[in-house]
Amino acid sequence: MLLRLFLSKNQKLVKKWKKEHEDIVVLAHKVIGEYSKNNHANARKALKELNNITVNHVMNEDIEFYRLMKDQKRITTKSEAMVREFTDTFKGTKMALMNFLTKYTQDDVVLDEEFFTAFNNLVGILGERIEFEENNLYSILYNKE
């Protein structure tokens, strides 16, 4: 509790985003587990929860990265380059994710094998992005090198 009072804005964001990553991973596994048990109703419910947290997470990151890039007190040359690289390279994956979630969270769309294959591929890509964010971008922001 006391530690929170002394964390920088960047450190607070990193802690929040890492917690959201944990929630995203848990929900992704829940979708896979429920689909594998042929419980498509629970899979869809978890997918909708995943959609909500993911959309909010991505939007908040975009907003905060924009603010960060404008605030010279909070950013270094190294972290600015890392944020630019991340936002540039993540655009395609982010759009694919948003399109996928928009499609498959509709009540009338069937969760079939095509869904499951695409979801597993997307989860793999997102896992790599989360690992990159946390091991590179977040560590720079947290430590403000």
C-alpha positions as CSV (number, residue, x, y, z in Angstrom):
1,M,0.0,0.0,0.0
2,L,2.7,2.5,1.0
3,L,4.7,1.6,-2.0
4,R,1.9,2.7,-4.3
5,L,2.2,6.2,-3.0
6,F,5.7,6.5,-4.2
7,L,5.3,4.9,-7.7
8,S,5.7,7.1,-10.7
9,K,2.8,7.5,-13.1
10,N,4.7,5.2,-15.5
11,Q,5.2,2.6,-12.8
12,K,1.5,2.7,-11.9
13,L,0.5,2.2,-15.6
14,V,2.9,-0.7,-16.0
15,K,1.4,-2.5,-12.9
16,K,-2.1,-1.9,-14.2
17,W,-1.3,-3.1,-17.7
18,K,0.5,-6.2,-16.4
19,K,-2.6,-7.1,-14.3
20,E,-4.8,-6.6,-17.4
21,H,-2.4,-8.9,-19.3
22,E,-2.9,-11.6,-16.6
23,D,-6.7,-11.2,-16.9
24,I,-6.5,-11.4,-20.7
25,V,-4.5,-14.6,-20.5
26,V,-6.9,-16.2,-18.0
27,L,-9.9,-15.3,-20.2
28,A,-8.2,-16.6,-23.3
29,H,-7.5,-19.9,-21.6
30,K,-11.1,-20.0,-20.3
31,V,-12.4,-19.5,-23.9
32,I,-10.2,-22.4,-25.1
33,G,-11.2,-24.6,-22.2
34,E,-14.9,-24.0,-22.5
35,Y,-14.8,-24.5,-26.3
36,S,-12.9,-27.7,-25.8
37,K,-15.6,-29.0,-23.5
38,N,-18.1,-28.1,-26.2
39,N,-19.7,-25.5,-23.9
40,H,-20.0,-22.8,-26.6
41,A,-22.3,-20.6,-24.4
42,N,-19.6,-20.3,-21.7
43,A,-16.9,-19.9,-24.4
44,R,-18.9,-17.0,-25.9
45,K,-19.4,-15.4,-22.4
46,A,-15.7,-15.6,-21.7
47,L,-15.0,-14.2,-25.2
48,K,-17.2,-11.2,-24.5
49,E,-15.4,-10.6,-21.2
50,L,-12.1,-10.9,-23.1
51,N,-13.4,-8.4,-25.7
52,N,-14.3,-5.9,-23.0
53,I,-11.0,-6.0,-21.2
54,T,-8.9,-6.2,-24.4
55,V,-10.6,-3.2,-26.1
56,N,-10.3,-1.1,-22.9
57,H,-6.7,-2.2,-22.5
58,V,-5.7,-1.4,-26.1
59,M,-7.5,2.0,-26.1
60,N,-6.0,3.0,-22.7
61,E,-2.5,2.0,-24.0
62,D,-3.0,4.1,-27.1
63,I,-4.1,7.1,-25.1
64,E,-1.3,6.8,-22.5
65,F,1.3,6.2,-25.2
66,Y,0.1,9.4,-27.0
67,R,0.2,11.4,-23.7
68,L,3.6,9.9,-22.8
69,M,5.1,10.9,-26.2
70,K,4.0,14.5,-25.5
71,D,5.4,14.6,-21.9
72,Q,9.1,15.1,-22.1
73,K,9.4,14.7,-18.3
74,R,8.1,11.2,-18.5
75,I,9.9,9.9,-21.5
76,T,13.5,9.3,-22.5
77,T,14.9,8.9,-26.0
78,K,15.2,5.2,-25.6
79,S,11.6,4.8,-24.3
80,E,10.3,7.1,-27.1
81,A,11.9,4.9,-29.7
82,M,10.5,1.7,-28.1
83,V,7.0,3.2,-27.9
84,R,7.1,4.2,-31.6
85,E,8.4,0.8,-32.6
86,F,5.7,-0.9,-30.6
87,T,2.8,1.2,-31.9
88,D,4.0,0.9,-35.5
89,T,4.5,-2.9,-35.4
90,F,1.4,-3.7,-33.4
91,K,-1.1,-1.9,-35.6
92,G,-1.8,-4.9,-37.9
93,T,-2.2,-7.3,-35.0
94,K,-4.4,-4.9,-33.1
95,M,-6.7,-4.5,-36.1
96,A,-6.9,-8.2,-36.6
97,L,-7.7,-8.7,-32.9
98,M,-10.4,-6.1,-32.9
99,N,-12.0,-7.4,-36.1
100,F,-11.9,-11.0,-34.8
101,L,-13.5,-10.0,-31.5
102,T,-16.1,-7.9,-33.1
103,K,-17.1,-10.8,-35.4
104,Y,-17.1,-13.6,-32.8
105,T,-18.8,-11.7,-30.0
106,Q,-21.9,-11.3,-32.1
107,D,-24.7,-13.6,-30.8
108,D,-25.6,-15.0,-34.2
109,V,-22.0,-16.0,-35.2
110,V,-21.2,-19.7,-34.7
111,L,-18.1,-20.7,-32.8
112,D,-16.9,-23.4,-35.1
113,E,-13.5,-25.0,-36.0
114,E,-12.5,-21.9,-38.0
115,F,-13.1,-19.8,-35.0
116,F,-11.1,-22.1,-32.7
117,T,-8.2,-22.3,-35.1
118,A,-8.1,-18.6,-35.6
119,F,-8.5,-17.9,-31.9
120,N,-5.6,-20.2,-31.0
121,N,-3.4,-18.5,-33.6
122,L,-4.3,-15.1,-32.3
123,V,-3.7,-16.1,-28.7
124,G,-0.2,-17.2,-29.7
125,I,0.5,-13.9,-31.4
126,L,-0.9,-12.0,-28.5
127,G,1.2,-14.0,-26.1
128,E,4.3,-13.0,-28.0
129,R,3.2,-9.3,-28.0
130,I,2.5,-9.4,-24.2
131,E,5.9,-10.9,-23.6
132,F,7.6,-8.2,-25.8
133,E,5.7,-5.4,-24.0
134,E,6.5,-6.6,-20.6
135,N,10.1,-7.5,-21.2
136,N,11.0,-4.5,-23.3
137,L,8.6,-1.6,-23.4
138,Y,7.2,-1.9,-19.9
139,S,10.6,-2.5,-18.2
140,I,11.9,0.7,-19.9
141,L,8.8,2.7,-18.8
142,Y,8.9,1.2,-15.3
143,N,12.6,2.0,-14.8
144,K,12.6,5.1,-16.9
145,E,16.1,4.5,-18.2
